[in-house]
């Protein structure tokens, strides 16, 4: 990330000018880390002016995708003024970045829901014409998170279980059941997504039950899932609209690098939580999220991941898991509260 300091000639000596250069370089590096993966690295501009013979005004500004961040401070000591301005700018950048992610999250979620509704008729057509390969290929594109859900289920419920399992065969069975039971699908296309997760969940339960009665395998089931999950690294790219897209990591380690995990916290308390978050280093925050989620009972974690990773509504989660919407809502809310409580301890 580049920066420029304007009007350095107003400073009293080369020594003071060099100190400001060092401060700016250090602070810009911190902002750059915060904006890792941002579609376009913004230019940071520092502008110096004198309000009196012994007082300065220094501003720090950078243009993010959705808004300008602009901070100015006044005082007698240029180094102290610049540090204070940069610290406030960092807090604003973190708050704005969280807001941009939140806005994009809902935009992407709505777009995927629209895609499913738009092409559900094609699933019907392929099913009626017994075009099974096209059916499964389209369903995989409309619901890319089904495979991720299956892998997370294996990891979450497969700990300590040594079963003869092949992940490819597991996915084939899930897709087979979706196809074979497709006549039972909801009439409203908007509800088919949740129905698919429900079938996947029932399939996984049946597989675990059947395999438990067979000879044991050599490898822990969770390790089988982890082997594939380990290669799923979060990456940022830019779509046709210039929006930045995140591909989620889904294993336990992913929560430590989970750049979307601040959305878990910044849900309905965006402003005040952002003030807490800007004081906490990213790695420390992601470690904390990991610990909370890893400590959850299986069902609570599954509900939470459905909401944040599978991008399902509370109604859809209730349908997929057989729980009431009130119970699902409470689980999501309580887990968010646990994370906030741990954040407050760090703060």
Order of alpha helices (4+ residues) and beta strands (2+ residues): beta-alpha-beta-beta-beta-alpha-alpha-alpha-alpha-alpha-alpha-beta-beta-alpha-alpha-alpha-alpha-alpha-alpha
